[in-house]
Amino acid sequence: MIEKMGNRKVENGRDDRQNWLGKHKVVTGNLILVIGFAVSVYIAYVLNSSIGIGILGIGILITVLIGGNVLSKDYGLTTGEVRRAIAVSCISVFFGLLAFGDNSTTNNKNLETIIENFWWIIITIIGFYFGGRSAEKMVESISEKWAKTLEDKVEKIEEELNELKNG
């Protein structure tokens, strides 16, 4: 059913903009990702300081959240999208520190310690990213096995009850 609302066409409760995004989802999502990454890296390069690297991380986090959400099947953010965005952002900051870290200086001793030990932060994030995903899959498989076992036992008990009633 197609209706006309003002100068927009509405088809099955969805207007032209939603239909357009559905048709051009891959192009739009990838364009957001490429432009967001390019702008974030450019800002880090131009500022050439710790602030630029921080902006790089925040820019990439927001870019991956938006671009990933456009590319996903749902309109809401899932935990997988957020986990992916945080991991990509932290790894981007790590590579930003490798690329621009020699030129950036800071007077803050705490920040210097964090920058020097950023390897450990990255190892922890990667461990939690893959470890958390593995734990989720393991819990899903265990719960599926238990559900199947419980279903079998319930069916067996129901059969025995029916035999007792009929017998």
C-alpha positions as CSV (number, residue, x, y, z in Angstrom):
1,M,0.0,0.0,0.0
2,I,1.5,3.3,-1.1
3,E,0.3,6.6,0.3
4,K,1.4,10.2,-0.2
5,M,2.3,12.3,2.9
6,G,3.1,15.8,1.9
7,N,5.9,15.5,-0.6
8,R,7.1,12.1,0.7
9,K,5.8,8.7,-0.4
10,V,5.0,6.2,2.4
11,E,5.0,2.5,1.5
12,N,3.8,-0.1,4.1
13,G,4.4,2.3,7.0
14,R,8.0,3.2,5.9
15,D,8.8,6.4,4.3
16,D,11.3,7.0,1.4
17,R,14.3,7.7,3.7
18,Q,14.0,4.3,5.5
19,N,13.5,2.5,2.1
20,W,16.5,4.3,0.7
21,L,18.7,3.3,3.7
22,G,17.6,-0.3,3.3
23,K,18.6,-0.3,-0.3
24,H,21.9,1.5,0.1
25,K,22.9,0.0,3.5
26,V,26.2,-1.4,2.5
27,V,27.4,1.7,0.7
28,T,26.2,4.1,3.4
29,G,27.8,2.0,6.2
30,N,31.1,1.6,4.5
31,L,31.2,5.3,3.5
32,I,30.6,6.3,7.2
33,L,33.5,3.9,8.3
34,V,36.0,5.1,5.6
35,I,35.2,8.8,6.1
36,G,35.2,8.5,9.9
37,F,38.6,6.7,10.0
38,A,40.1,9.2,7.5
39,V,38.9,12.2,9.5
40,S,40.1,10.7,12.8
41,V,43.5,9.9,11.5
42,Y,43.9,13.3,9.8
43,I,43.0,15.1,13.1
44,A,45.6,13.0,15.0
45,Y,48.2,13.7,12.3
46,V,47.5,17.5,12.3
47,L,47.3,17.9,16.0
48,N,50.4,15.6,16.5
49,S,49.9,15.4,20.3
50,S,48.3,13.3,22.9
51,I,45.0,15.2,22.4
52,G,45.1,14.2,18.7
53,I,45.5,10.6,19.7
54,G,42.6,10.9,22.1
55,I,40.4,12.4,19.4
56,L,41.5,9.6,17.1
57,G,40.2,7.0,19.6
58,I,36.9,8.8,20.3
59,G,36.3,9.5,16.6
60,I,36.9,5.9,15.6
61,L,34.7,4.6,18.5
62,I,31.8,6.8,17.3
63,T,32.5,5.9,13.7
64,V,32.5,2.1,14.3
65,L,29.3,2.4,16.4
66,I,27.4,4.4,13.8
67,G,28.8,2.5,10.7
68,G,28.5,-0.9,12.3
69,N,24.9,-0.1,13.3
70,V,24.0,1.0,9.8
71,L,25.5,-2.3,8.5
72,S,23.8,-4.5,11.1
73,K,20.3,-6.0,10.7
74,D,18.9,-4.3,13.8
75,Y,18.3,-0.7,14.4
76,G,19.4,-1.0,18.1
77,L,22.9,-1.4,19.3
78,T,23.9,-4.9,20.3
79,T,26.5,-5.8,22.8
80,G,28.6,-7.3,20.0
81,E,28.6,-4.0,18.2
82,V,29.7,-2.1,21.3
83,R,32.3,-4.7,22.1
84,R,33.7,-4.5,18.6
85,A,33.7,-0.7,18.6
86,I,35.6,-0.5,21.9
87,A,38.2,-3.1,20.7
88,V,38.7,-1.3,17.3
89,S,39.0,2.1,19.1
90,C,41.6,0.9,21.6
91,I,43.6,-0.9,18.9
92,S,43.5,2.3,16.8
93,V,44.7,4.4,19.7
94,F,47.6,1.8,20.1
95,F,48.6,2.2,16.5
96,G,48.1,6.0,16.8
97,L,50.6,5.9,19.7
98,L,53.0,3.9,17.6
99,A,52.7,6.3,14.6
100,F,52.5,9.6,16.4
101,G,53.8,8.9,19.9
102,D,57.4,9.9,19.3
103,N,56.4,13.4,18.5
104,S,53.8,13.9,21.3
105,T,55.1,15.0,24.6
106,T,53.3,15.4,27.9
107,N,54.3,16.7,31.4
108,N,51.8,14.4,33.1
109,K,53.7,11.4,34.7
110,N,50.5,9.3,35.0
111,L,49.8,9.7,31.3
112,E,53.4,8.8,30.4
113,T,53.1,5.6,32.5
114,I,49.9,4.7,30.8
115,I,51.4,5.3,27.3
116,E,54.5,3.3,28.1
117,N,52.5,0.3,29.4
118,F,49.8,0.5,26.7
119,W,50.8,-3.0,25.6
120,W,49.3,-4.4,28.7
121,I,46.0,-2.5,28.2
122,I,45.8,-3.8,24.6
123,I,46.5,-7.4,25.7
124,T,43.8,-7.1,28.3
125,I,41.2,-5.7,25.9
126,I,42.0,-8.4,23.3
127,G,41.8,-11.1,26.0
128,F,38.4,-9.9,27.2
129,Y,37.1,-9.4,23.7
130,F,38.0,-13.0,22.5
131,G,37.6,-14.5,26.0
132,G,34.2,-13.0,26.5
133,R,33.0,-14.1,23.1
134,S,34.3,-17.7,23.7
135,A,32.6,-17.7,27.1
136,E,29.3,-16.6,25.5
137,K,29.5,-19.4,22.9
138,M,30.4,-22.0,25.6
139,V,27.4,-20.9,27.8
140,E,25.1,-21.1,24.7
141,S,26.3,-24.6,23.8
142,I,26.0,-25.9,27.4
143,S,22.5,-24.4,27.8
144,E,21.4,-26.0,24.5
145,K,22.7,-29.4,25.7
146,W,20.9,-29.0,29.1
147,A,17.7,-27.9,27.4
148,K,17.8,-30.9,25.1
149,T,18.5,-33.2,28.1
150,L,15.7,-31.7,30.1
151,E,13.2,-32.0,27.1
152,D,14.1,-35.7,26.8
153,K,13.6,-36.3,30.5
154,V,10.3,-34.4,30.5
155,E,9.0,-36.5,27.5
156,K,10.1,-39.7,29.2
157,I,8.3,-38.7,32.5
158,E,5.1,-37.7,30.5
159,E,5.2,-41.1,28.7
160,E,5.5,-43.0,32.1
161,L,2.7,-40.9,33.6
162,N,0.5,-41.7,30.6
163,E,1.3,-45.4,30.9
164,L,0.4,-45.3,34.6
165,K,-2.9,-43.6,33.9
166,N,-3.8,-46.0,31.1
167,G,-2.3,-49.1,32.8
